[in-house]
Amino acid sequence: MSVQTDNLKKIINNGHYQNTNVPEEKGLYCLDAIPSFRIGQTAYIIQNKEFNLLKD
């Protein structure tokens, strides 16, 4: 296993970090990580009948 894989497993297994999926309005969801460990980025999923769009 690589160091990167080991670190990812530690983050996942410690239960301190989690992803959130917050509905902003119909068809728009905000994805974020708690606690934030990056440069304040937030991703959005836009869902429509014809497509799904992920914007970060």
Residue frames relative to the residue before (quaternion, step in Angstrom):
aa qw qx qy qz dx dy dz
M 1.0000 0.0000 0.0000 0.0000 0.00 0.00 0.00
S 0.4265 -0.6923 0.5200 0.2617 3.52 -1.11 0.65
V 0.6487 -0.5014 0.3982 0.4115 3.55 -1.28 0.31
Q 0.6306 0.5423 -0.3298 0.4467 3.57 1.02 -0.82
T 0.6610 0.4970 -0.3024 0.4740 3.60 0.94 -0.85
D 0.6427 0.5180 -0.3189 0.4657 3.59 0.98 -0.82
N 0.6589 0.5030 -0.3096 0.4658 3.60 0.94 -0.84
L 0.6367 0.5206 -0.3265 0.4658 3.59 0.98 -0.79
K 0.6483 0.5101 -0.3220 0.4646 3.60 0.95 -0.81
K 0.6308 0.5271 -0.3328 0.4620 3.61 1.01 -0.75
I 0.6506 0.5124 -0.3126 0.4652 3.59 0.95 -0.87
I 0.6825 0.4906 -0.2881 0.4589 3.58 0.89 -0.93
N 0.7499 0.4459 -0.2262 0.4332 3.57 0.83 -0.99
N 0.6287 0.5592 -0.3674 0.3962 3.63 1.06 -0.43
G 0.4093 -0.7595 0.4335 0.2601 3.61 1.24 -0.22
H 0.5191 0.6556 -0.4060 0.3686 3.57 1.27 -0.03
Y 0.7342 0.3537 -0.2060 0.5417 3.59 1.09 -0.65
Q 0.0875 0.7851 -0.6112 0.0493 3.52 -1.07 0.71
N 0.4066 -0.6756 0.5541 0.2668 3.53 -1.26 0.42
T 0.2075 -0.7647 0.5957 0.1313 3.54 -1.10 0.68
N 0.1385 -0.7451 0.6492 0.0643 3.51 -1.23 0.63
V 0.0271 0.8360 -0.5419 0.0818 3.57 -0.05 1.32
P 0.3456 -0.7267 0.5478 0.2288 3.61 -0.72 1.00
E 0.2638 -0.7676 0.5681 0.1357 3.58 -0.77 1.07
E 0.7292 -0.1982 0.1512 0.6373 3.52 1.06 -0.88
K 0.7343 -0.4081 0.2674 0.4720 3.59 -1.23 0.12
G 0.8432 0.1514 -0.1442 0.4952 3.56 -0.74 1.14
L 0.7135 0.3757 -0.2483 0.5368 3.61 1.27 0.07
Y 0.0123 -0.8058 0.5895 -0.0553 3.55 -0.69 1.17
C 0.2925 -0.7409 0.5860 0.1488 3.53 -1.08 0.84
L 0.1305 -0.7814 0.6078 0.0544 3.60 -0.82 1.03
D 0.1025 0.7897 -0.5937 0.1159 3.54 -0.83 1.02
A 0.3598 -0.7070 0.5640 0.2294 3.56 -1.30 0.28
I 0.1306 -0.7717 0.6193 0.0616 3.56 -1.08 0.79
P 0.5330 -0.3353 -0.7592 0.1648 1.62 -1.38 2.03
S 0.6059 -0.5665 0.4158 0.3728 3.53 -1.22 0.49
F 0.0101 -0.8060 0.5917 -0.0121 3.58 -0.80 0.98
R 0.6589 0.4313 -0.3196 0.5269 3.53 1.18 0.54
I 0.7011 -0.4836 0.3264 0.4100 3.59 -1.24 -0.16
G 0.7279 -0.5095 0.2618 0.3769 3.57 0.50 1.22
Q 0.3549 0.7359 -0.5106 0.2680 3.58 0.99 0.67
T 0.0895 -0.7569 0.6458 0.0453 3.52 -1.18 0.71
A 0.2328 -0.7632 0.5875 0.1346 3.55 -0.98 0.85
Y 0.1858 -0.7692 0.6029 0.1019 3.54 -1.18 0.60
I 0.1789 -0.7352 0.6417 0.1252 3.54 -1.15 0.71
I 0.1174 -0.7627 0.6345 0.0440 3.52 -0.86 1.05
Q 0.0985 -0.8053 0.5843 0.0182 3.55 -0.66 1.17
N 0.0073 -0.7721 0.6323 -0.0635 3.49 -1.03 0.99
K 0.6512 -0.5038 0.3717 0.4289 3.60 -1.19 0.24
E 0.7406 0.4269 -0.2152 0.4722 3.58 1.04 -0.82
F 0.8291 0.0302 0.0397 0.5569 3.62 1.07 -0.60
N 0.2285 -0.6860 0.6605 0.2024 3.50 -1.47 0.13
L 0.0956 -0.8041 0.5866 0.0121 3.57 -0.89 0.96
L 0.1563 -0.7596 0.6257 0.0837 3.56 -0.92 0.96
K 0.0236 -0.7937 0.6064 -0.0411 3.57 -0.69 1.15
D 0.0039 -0.8004 0.5994 0.0067 3.57 -0.83 0.94
